[in-house]
Amino acid sequence: MNLAIVGYGKMGRLIEQLAPEYRFTVALKLDEFNNAGFAGMTPENFRGVDVAVEFSVPSAVAGNLERLAGLGVNVVVGTTGWLEQLEAVRALVERAGIALVWSPNYSVGMNVFARLAEEAARRLAPEEDYEAWGWEIHHSAKKDAPSGTLLKLVETMRRAGYARRIDTGSNRAGRHPGTHEIGFDSAADTITLRHTARSREGFARGALKAARWVAGKRGFFEFGEVLFGERR
């Protein structure tokens, strides 16, 4: 299948490197130079493209997705920091009849970690002695804080029934690829759940897994549906 990479930074280059393992040919690479003002979003450029992966910047996501939808191209969105536009994007996808997969984090391990945090929150929701926290650290170049992943973890815990305050914190320093921690503390004991990414490779592989899955589909999906086959 033919793949377009929209946003050719560190993640885009890693996706290009790994794409052959997922039986993709990279047919198009767009960056801030050849896609200024969305100039690269043309029917000619996207002819024969099966799926696009979008790893740009938050301010470009809505415009990129609007044009990809207009071109009828299915897309995997890896950019973070745009979730306030989620419902508008969902409506756009439904109107255009394309398919889109989104996630604040494409690590398979992180998505399993989120299920563990959800179950812990569900079990501890009625135990009022337990208070909760969420914390994350990323490299200093990451633009959103707290991370979209941490916000999604907290949302998942609340959806599981944990209605008490969840204290959250973020740090930005160095080149750290990302650590997320969820904890529960009482007078009797402490429970700590932690996920640490060693590199960006896990995110790139997850995005490519999603791209294989979404080809030929229609609808608005989260990455958890790709991994676990469940609507949430």
Secondary structure as the mmCIF struct_conf table of DSSP 4:
data_model
#
loop_
_struct_conf.conf_type_id
_struct_conf.id
_struct_conf.beg_label_comp_id
_struct_conf.beg_label_asym_id
_struct_conf.beg_label_seq_id
_struct_conf.end_label_comp_id
_struct_conf.end_label_asym_id
_struct_conf.end_label_seq_id
STRN STRN1 ASN A 2 VAL A 6
BEND BEND1 GLY A 7 GLY A 7
BEND BEND2 GLY A 9 GLY A 9
HELX_RH_AL_P HELX_RH_AL_P1 LYS A 10 LEU A 18
HELX_RH_3T_P HELX_RH_3T_P1 ALA A 19 TYR A 22
TURN_TY1_P TURN_TY1_P1 ARG A 23 ARG A 23
STRN STRN2 THR A 25 LEU A 30
TURN_TY1_P TURN_TY1_P2 GLU A 32 ASN A 34
BEND BEND3 ASN A 35 ASN A 35
HELX_RH_3T_P HELX_RH_3T_P2 ALA A 36 PHE A 38
TURN_TY1_P TURN_TY1_P3 ALA A 39 GLY A 40
TURN_TY1_P TURN_TY1_P4 PRO A 43 GLY A 48
STRN STRN3 VAL A 51 GLU A 54
BEND BEND4 SER A 56 SER A 56
HELX_RH_AL_P HELX_RH_AL_P2 PRO A 58 GLY A 70
TURN_TY1_P TURN_TY1_P5 LEU A 71 GLY A 72
STRN STRN4 ASN A 74 VAL A 77
BEND BEND5 GLY A 81 GLY A 81
HELX_RH_3T_P HELX_RH_3T_P3 LEU A 83 GLN A 85
HELX_RH_AL_P HELX_RH_AL_P3 LEU A 86 ALA A 96
TURN_TY1_P TURN_TY1_P6 GLY A 97 GLY A 97
STRN STRN5 ALA A 99 TRP A 102
BEND BEND6 PRO A 104 PRO A 104
HELX_RH_AL_P HELX_RH_AL_P4 VAL A 108 LEU A 124
TURN_TY1_P TURN_TY1_P7 ALA A 125 PRO A 126
TURN_TY1_P TURN_TY1_P8 GLU A 128 ASP A 129
STRN STRN6 GLU A 131 HIS A 138
TURN_TY1_P TURN_TY1_P9 SER A 140 ALA A 141
BEND BEND7 ALA A 145 PRO A 146
HELX_RH_AL_P HELX_RH_AL_P5 GLY A 148 ARG A 159
TURN_TY1_P TURN_TY1_P10 ALA A 160 GLY A 161
BEND BEND8 ARG A 164 ARG A 164
STRN STRN7 ILE A 166 ARG A 172
TURN_TY1_P TURN_TY1_P11 GLY A 174 ARG A 175
STRN STRN8 THR A 179 ASP A 185
BEND BEND9 ALA A 187 ALA A 188
STRN STRN9 THR A 190 THR A 196
BEND BEND10 SER A 199 ARG A 200
HELX_RH_AL_P HELX_RH_AL_P6 GLU A 201 VAL A 214
TURN_TY1_P TURN_TY1_P12 ALA A 215 GLY A 216
STRN STRN10 GLY A 219 GLU A 222
HELX_RH_AL_P HELX_RH_AL_P7 PHE A 223 PHE A 228
#
